[in-house]
Amino acid sequence: MANELTVGARISFSKSGGEVKRAESKSVTVTGDSFTHEIQSIGTTEEDIVYCADIGTPGYVLVKNLDTTNYVEMGITTGVYTIKLLAEEFALYRHNSTAWKAKATGGACLVEFVMIEL
């Protein structure tokens, strides 16, 4: 079967007379059959984000910071964070590593994520 996964994003911005609206979606063929949907508490000291061992090749990730006050940073290299999610923010991207590290700032944050194996 082909195109088992559909990912999409939508953005709308209007300010001071300027406006932009954009929507994109893509269908993806998935060779794996594993996925995980987790909520993990991320502390103020860097830690690994733990996901299902059945996922051989990490693929698309939808991640959300469930905290209402503090932010969380994530990356694939110790001490190097390429994603910063403020309180209640989310991101959708293609993950490219079996490593995934995170650190909260100000206090522990609950982070929800869905990862689809590719």
C-alpha positions, 0 to 999 in steps of 0.5 A: 500500500502507498501513501499511508501517512498524510502530514500537513501544516497551515499558517495564517498571518495578518498585521498592519495591512499585510497578510499571508495564508499558506497550507501544505500537505503531503502523502508519504509511503511508509515502509515500517509499521510501528508508531508511538504516542507518548507523554514524557515529563522532561526535567531541567537536566538534559535527558533522552526522549524515550520512544518505542523500541520497535521504531527502526527508522524514526520518521515524522514527529508531532511534538507538543509542550503541554506546560502552560508556563515553561519552555522545552528545548530539543535536539539530537546532540548533547547540549545542542538544541535546534527546537524550542517550544514555548508553553503550549507550542508544537512542531511537526517535522521529519526526525532524522536520528535515533537520538533525541534529547530534551531539557526544560527551563524554569521547571519540568514540562510534560511533552506529548509526541507522536512518532511514525516509523518510516 
